[in-house]
Amino acid sequence: MNKLITLICAILFMTSTGLIAQTVIWGGPDDPNSTFAGGLNGWTAVGVTCSNNSGGTAIPGTNATWQYKADASPAGGAYAGTQPMLSPTAANGAVIFNSDRLDNNGVVGAFLTGACPSPHKGYLVSPIIDMSGQSTVILTFHQYYRNYLARTTVEVSGNGGQNWTEFVVNSEIELGESTPRDSKKSIDISSVAANQDDVQIRFVFDGDYYFWLIDDVVLISSLPQNSLSMDRHFYPVSNLYIPEGLAAGESYRFSARISNEGGNEVSDAYIKVQIVAAVGGAIIWEDSLALDPIPAGTTGLVVQLPEEITYSPADLEPGQYFIRYTVYQPGVTDNFPGDNVRQSTFYITENDDVWQSGELRTYTRPCFGDPNCTATAPWAWGTFFFVPEETVEDFKIGSVTTSVAGEASAADLNGKMVEFIVLEILNDDFFGDGVTPGDGSNEFAGFGVLDISAEDDQEEIVIPLENIDEEAFIVDKGVTYFAYLSMPDRIQMGFDNQYINHPLSLTEGQVIFTSRLYFDGSFQSTFGNAMPYIQLDLLTTSVDNTPLPDYAMTLFPNPAGNYTNVDVKLDQASNITITLADISGKVINFQNFKSVQTMQHSIDTSKLPAGAYIVRIATEQGTSTKKLMIAK
């Protein structure tokens, strides 16, 4: 009776985690060897090899150990703040090979100083498992893995460890990439384990950084028949924060990487992409693609959605939104439904910055999965921006705002200089592994330099921007610019630590143009969980060289409280841009309208402090600028 109850509980456990109607033949929620409840239990950690330490001394291979982690997280080293894995029994712990911490003892950049310098190799070996009488044996486990230069395998023995057969896993996880925190794997090990009474399993980490977490190891009697997963999705947004007026220039293409680890070939699967409002969950837009048949056992299949499935956020109101990917079979219940959906967030903001890449929360230096990245060398970060071609107003960029801190102390900033470079991209096919001024695909457009000192530590700095002729930097509409900050050694930048991940081209490893992410001389495959804080400050020209008649624009009420109306009356129809700016000309909001002769447009002023502002209309015939007073 107790065995029956245990079996029923195990089946319920598998059902709750998505493994539907599978018979558990080893492990389950009540088996500490399956869930690593409180420790390794019957498993054995075997160290195989370590490398020399920073002084050149060889370290015993016995130090290359898997360890129990009560919080099921990769805490230590570069990933001290990373969230834990999302396995069903993560609350009672998991096991990890923490290559990062074994190499640096938990100190970022302290390479070869830990208990077992990398590259290194270690085994996690199961107790003996009796599979006699089982004609089919399927190994399933939950994992969270981040790769640098490592190889992960599962090895199986049918004779108590005398011989081992290797099954490679995670080969699709490229340098700097990671699995989702709730990744699940199913491996048919019947060729080795079926009908054997001395089965052993070992997980093998072999290489250089970062970590591999394992939990909920279970053996079942048949391969899950329907098991699609969304392994990775492409984040097409240029920055975490997109100013409202520039959203029209965004055009999102979609791609993803999926797997079919079920026992059936899938001939009726779809990928669906949705834009979803974070508040209320309203679906703003969606489209889907029918997939070609996916053979059983397919992993890491890259799907690029066609050009006709694109989305522009031009009409989105300021707020938070999700890009949600789903892989599914209509009318079919997936065995692991939790990994069928992935989503990322982005924001539409007010128009006070051309490029607002993040909010100021902490100071750090992004390293994009590179363990050799330290603060003791110069570095650069950049992206692309543009003002939509239909904008009638002439805007200029007066400065770039960021925030810096010394790596060790404020004194690190003394005698240093921060540079800001803007290039105009001349070739639409410009991708490159880096940015080389004058290589024919771009040319210098603007620059700014600023000397910094200890007084600037953890403070905003404003770098004035000029064009190549040392004049005001007027933005050419419809032109794509590449801009980057060049940071000196031992300098950190202010960052937004909201989680965001930017995988680039999943097929060729090159940048997809719309991703626009650049770090330290090359385009990178991920952006980790930090977005640099940087803003390009957009200004109006505010000079009416060809003034419109006074009646062309009327503001009422003026003074305004929570709103003002802009009444437009033109002698002939024109495309127009309406801009709200502070009295210095810094843009707060702008909006484009097509073929206008008469219209009334309301501007929300409820969130603005009392004071003087300017409202400006720009048309194809001329401009008009008027002062607006806001009273509270």
N, C-alpha and C positions, 0 to 999 in steps of 0.2 A: 504493500500500500504506500509506504514512504517513497519508494522508487517511482510509483505512478504519479504521486503528488509532485515530486521533483520534476518529472518529465512534463507534466502539465504546466508547472510554473515556468519551465524553460521555454516551452512553446509560446506561452503568453509573453515572456520577455522578448522573444524574437519577433512576435507580432507587434509589440509596442515600439520596436525599433525599425520596423519596416520589413523584416523577414517573414513574409506571410506564408503560413501553412508549411513550414519547414520543420523536419524532425531533428531535434538536437541529439547528437550521439556522443558529445563530450562538451562539458562546460555549461554555461548558463548563469543566471543571476545569483544562484546560491553556491556557486563553485568559486572559491577565492583564487583558484589557479586560472580561472577564466577572466575574472574581473580585477585581479591584482588588489583585492581588498586588503588594505593595510600593509602590503609589502610584496616581495617577489614570490613568497610562498614556496611552491614546489619547483619554481623556475630557478635556473642557475646562470649567473652572470660570469662569462669567461672572457677575460682580457687576452687579446692576441698580440697586437703590436702597438707601440707608441713611437714617436720620433724623438730626436734630440731636443733638449731644452735650449733656451736662448744662449747658454754658455757652451753649447756643443756636446753636453753630456747625454748619453743614451738613457732613456727612461724605460723601466721594465714594462713589457707588454701587459702584464697583469693589471696595470692601472687603467686599461681601456675598458672600463666597466659600464654596463647598463645599471641604472639606479631607479629606485622607487621614488615617485614624486606625489606627495599627498594631495597637492593642489592641481595635479594633471596639467601643469603649465611648463613652458620651456624657460622659466625664469633663470636668469644668469647670463652674464656677458651682454651681447648686443640686444638680447631679447628679454631684458629684465622686466619690462612692462607689458609683454605680450599676453593676451588673454589665454586661458586654458583651452584644451581640446574639448569638443562637444560630444564625447562618447556617452552612451547611456548610463554608465556607472562611474563617470568622472568624479563624482562626489566622494568616492572612497579611494581615489588615487589611480595612477597609471604608471607605466615604466617609460624611461627615456634614455636614449644615448645622446647626451648633450655635448656634441663635438665642440661647440662654441666654448662652453665653460671648462671642459677638460683641457682645452688649449690655453685659455687666458685667465683661468681661475676667477671668472666673473668680472674682470676689469677690461672694458672695451679698449682695444688697441694694444693690450699687453700680450702680444703674441708669443707663443712658446714658453710661457711662464707657468702654465698650469700643471696639474698632476700627470697629464698625458698629452703632450704636444701633438698637434695634427701634422700630417695625415696619420690616422690610426684606425684600428679595426677591433671590433668587439662582438661577441656572440651573446644572445639571450636564448637559453636552451630550456625546453619544456621538460616536465617529468615524462616518464614512460607512459604511453597511452595505448590501451588495448582496443584495436579496431578489427579484431577477428569477427568474422561473420558480416562485415560491412563491405558490400560490393562497390559502393560509391562513397567517397569521403571528400567533402568540400570544406576548406578552411576559410573562415570569415574573420575579419578583425577590423577594428576602428583605428585610425591613425591620424596624426598631424605631423607633416614632414616639410621642412624647408631645406632646400638644396643650395650648396655652393659648388663644390667639386667632389661629390660623394656618390657612392653606389649602394643601393639598398636591395637586399635579396631575402627571400625566405628559403631555407634549406630543410629538406625532409629526409628522414631516415626510416626505413622499415625494419631495421635489424639492430635497434638499440644504439645507434650512433657509430656503427662500424663503417657505413657508407652513407654518403649524403647526395641528394639530388637538388639542384638549384632552380629556383623560380625567381626571375627578376621582376621587381616591382618598382614603380615610380620612375621608369626610364623616360617618361614624357615630361617630367618636372625639370625644367631647364635651370641654368645658373641663375640664382637670385630669386627663383620662384618658389611657391609653396603650394601644398594641397589646401583645400578648405579645412577648417578646424573639425568638421564632421565627416571627413573622408572615410569611406568604407571600401574594403577589398574582399573579393571572393576568388579563391584559387582552387581549381580542381586538382587535388593531390592524390587521386585514386591510383594513378600509375605506380605510386610508391607505397601508399598507406593502406590500400584496400586489402582486407582479410589478413592483416598483419597484427600480431599481438605485442610487438616491441617498437611502436611508432614514437619517434621524437621529432620535434619541430624546433628550428632555431631561426631567430631574426638576426640578420647580419648587417651592421653598418661598417662600411669600408671607405674611408676617404677623409675629406677636408671640409668641415662645417656644413650645416648649422646644427640641426637636431632632428630626431625621429622619436615621436611619442607613439606608444602602442597601448591599446586597451581592448577589453571584451573580445578575447580570442575564443572562438567557438567552432566546433566541427559539426556539420550537418550532413544529412544523408542524400541530398540532391541539390543541384545548382539552382539558385533562384531563377525562375523562368523569365521574369520581366524585371530587369534591373538597369534602367537607363540612369545616367547621372550627368549633371552639368558640372564639369570639372573646373572650368575656368571661363570667364567671360571678359570681353573687351570693353574697356571703359573709354568711350569716344569723346568725352567732354574735354575741352581745352584746359579748363581750370576748375577747381572745386567751386569757385564763385564766378558767375558770368553776369556782368552788368546788363541790365534790361535792354538798353539801346543797342548793345552789340550782339544780342542773342540772334538777331536776324542773319548774322554772318556765320552762325554755327550750322553745320550740316552733319548729322550723326550717321555713321555707318556702323554696322553691327557684325560681330563675329564671336564665336565661342568654341570651346573645346569640350567634347562630350565623349562618353564611354558607354558601351553595352556589355556589362559583365554578367548578363543573364545567359540562360541556356538556349534561348530562342533567337533566331535572326529576326530583327525588327524591320518590318516593311511598311509600317504605317505611322511612323513617328513624325513629330513636328517640333520646331523651335518657335516659341512665341516671345516677342519683345514688347514690353509695355512701358509707357511713361506714366508714373503714378504720383499723385499729390501726397506728400507725407502727412499732411493734416487732412483727415477725413477719408483718405484712401481712394479718392476718385480716380478712375482710369482716364487719363487725358488723351492717350493715343495707344493703339496697338496694331501689330501686324504679325504675320506668321509665315513660315516656310515649311513645306512638306519635304522631308528628307529622303534621300535615296536609301534603299535597304542597308541596314547595318548588321553585319555578321555577328554572331555570338562571340564574345571574347574580345571585341574591338575596344581598344583604349586609346585615348588621346586623339580622337578624330576632330580635326579642325573644320569648322563650318563657317564660311564667309557668306553672309546674307547678300543677295544681289543689290545692285545700285538702286533699283526701284523701291527697295525697302529702306528708306532713309527718313530722318526726322529732323525738323528744324524747330527750336524752342522759341521762335520769333514772337509768338503770341502768349507766352507764359507770363503770368503776373509774378512779381517778386515773391519768393518763398522757397521752401525746400521740396525737392522732388527725388524720386527713385527711378533708376533704369533697371527694370526687372526682366530677367531671362528665365524661361521655363522650357524644359524639354519633356514631352509627354506623348503617350499613345491614347487617342480618344477611346473612352470606354474601358480602358485597361488600368487596373490598380497596380502600381509599381511596388516592387518588393522593398525598395528603399525610397519612399516618397520624399524624405527630408532633403535629399541631395538633388532633387529635380529642379530646384529654384535657387537662383542667385540674384542679388541685387546690389547696386551701388547708389550713392547719393550725390546730388549736386544742388546748387543754389542759384536762383536768379536774384540779383541784387539791384539796388538803385544804381543810377548811372554816375556816381561821383568818382569812379575810378575806371580807367580803360581796362586795367588788368589787376584784379584783386584776387590774388592766388590763395590767400589764407588769412586767418585771424591770428593775432599775436597771443600765444599761450605759453610757449616755452622756448628755450634756445638750444639748438643742436646743429649738427652737420649731417646731412643725408649721405649715406654710403651705399645704398642700393644693393645690398647683399655682397659688398666687397670687404672682406676681413682685413685687407691691407690699407683701407682708407683710414687715415688718421687726420687729426686737426693740425698737424705740423707740416702742412704743405698747402700751397695756394689751391683754390678750387673755384668753380663757376657754376651757376645755375641759370637756366633761361627757358623761354617759351616763345610762342608766336602770338601776335595780336594784329587786329585790323579794324578799321571803321567801315561799316557797310557802304557800298558804292552809292546807294540811293540817298545817303545823308546829304542835305543841301548846305548845312552849316559848315563853316571852316573851323575846325578845332585845332588846338595846339596842345602839346604836352610840355608842361613847364618843369617837371621834376619827377623823380622816382623816390618813393618813401619806403624805407625798410627799417629794421631794428637789428643791432649787432651786440655781441657780447664777447669778452675774452674767453679763451678756452680754460685757462688756469686762473687768471685774475684780470681785473680791469687794465692792468699795466700792459697786457698783451696788445692793446689797441694803440699804444703810443708809437708814433712814427709811421703808422700804416696809412694806406690809401685804398679806397674802394673805387672801382671803375664801373661805369655802366655804358654798354655799347649797344647801338641799334643798327641792324643791317636791313636793307631792303632786298627781299627775295625776288630775283629777276626770272627765275626758272621754276615753273610749276612742278617740274619733276625733281626739284631739290629735295633730297633725303639726306644722303651723306652719313658718314660715321662721325662727323664733327662739323664745325663751322670754320671755314677758312676764308677770311675776307679777300676779295679780289680773285676768287677762283672761277669767275664767270657765272656763277649761280646766284651771286649776291653782290651788293656793294655797300660801303659805309653810308649811313644815313644820319646818324647822330651819336652824341657821346656826352658823358658827364663824369667828373672826377670829384672826390671829396677826401680831404685829409681828416683822419679821425684820431681820437686820443682817449685816454682813460675816462674823460668826462662823458663820453658817448656810450659807456658801458650800460647795456640793458636800457637804452633810450632809442627813440625813433631818430633816424637821421634822414635828411632830405638832400638828395643829390640833384642839383640843377642840370637840366638837359638842354643841349643846343644842337642844331643841325651841323652838317659838316662844314658850313661856312660861318659857324659861330654865331648864327642868328636864331630866332625863335623857331622851334621845331613844329612846323605846320604838317599835320597828318594828311597824306594823300589818301582820298577815299578809294576803297576797293583794293588797296595795295597791302600785301602781306609783309609784315615786318617781323624780324627775329630780334629779340632783345635779351641780353644776359648781363648778370652781375658777376664781376670778377672779384673774388674775395681773397684777401691775403692769408698767409699762414696763421694758425692759432686763432682764427676768428670763427665764431659761430653766428648763425642767423636766427632771427625769431621765426618760430614755426607754429603751425596749427596741427595739433596732434589728433584731430579727428581721423579715424581710420579711412584710408583711401588707397586704392590699388590701381595702377595704370598698366596693365599688360599691353604691349604693343603688337605688331604683326605676329600672329601666332603661327604663320606658315614659313616665313623667311627670316625671322629674327630682326627684321629692320623696322624702323619707325613707320607707322601709318601717319600720313601727314597731319591728320586732324588731332592726333594725340599731343603733338607739340611739346614734348618733354625732353629736356636736355640737361645733362649733368657732367661737369668736369671734362669737357672735350668730346663727348659722344652722346648719342641718344641711348637711353637706358630702357631695360625691359620692365622694371617695376619702379614704383615710387614709394614703396613701403607704407608706413602709416604716418607720414608727416608731409605737409605742404608748406613750403617757405612763405613767409609773410612778406609780401611786396606789392606795391601799388604804383601804377603810372597815373599821375595826377592830370586829369583832362581839364583844359581851360577853353573858354570861348575867346574869339578874337575881340568881341565886344565893340568893334569899330564899324559904324555904318558908312562904308565907303560909297554905297549907292543906296541912300535912304528911301524907304517907302513912304507914301503919304501918311499923315498922322492917323487918318481914319482906318488904316490897314489893320491896326491892332488896338483893342481896348481891353483893359483889365478891370474886372469887377467881381466881388467887392475888392476895394483897395483903399485902406488897409484890409488885409485878409485875416481870417481866423483859422478855420480848418480847411478852407479851400479858396481858390480863386478861379474865375472863368476867363479864358482867353478867347475873345471874340475876333475872328479873322474875316476881313472883307477885302478881297483883292480885285483889281480891275480885270484880270484874266486868270484862268485856272493855272495852277503851278504845283509842282511837288514842293512840300515845305518841311522844315524841321523846326519844332518848338522846343526851346531850351530854357530850363530854370537853372540859375547859377547864383552863388553868393556874390557879395558886392565886389569881391576881388576877381571874379570871373571863373572860379572853380565850379565845374559842372556838377549839379545835383541830380538833374534829370533831363533827358531829351527824348523826343519821340518823332518818328518820321511819318508823314502822311502823303498819299499820292493824289494828284489831280484835284487840288482844293481851290475853290473860289470863295466860298463862304462856309464857315464852320464855327462851332463853339466847342472848346476843349476845356475840361475841368482838370486842374492840378491840385492834388492833395497836399496841403501844407500843414496838416495836423501834427506831424512829428518834428517840424522845424522850429527852432527857437525864434523868439521875437527879434526883429531887426530888419535891415534893408537887404533886398535881393534884386536881381535883374531877371526879366523875362524877355526873350528874344525870339523873333521869327526870322527864318532865312528862307527866301524863295528864289526862284530862278531869275526874278526881276530885280531883287534887292533885299535889304534887311531892315528890321526895325527893332530897337531896344528900348525897353521902358523899365523904370524902377517900380518894384513891388515892396510894400511895407507889410510886415506880418506883426500883428498885435495879439498878445495873449492875455 
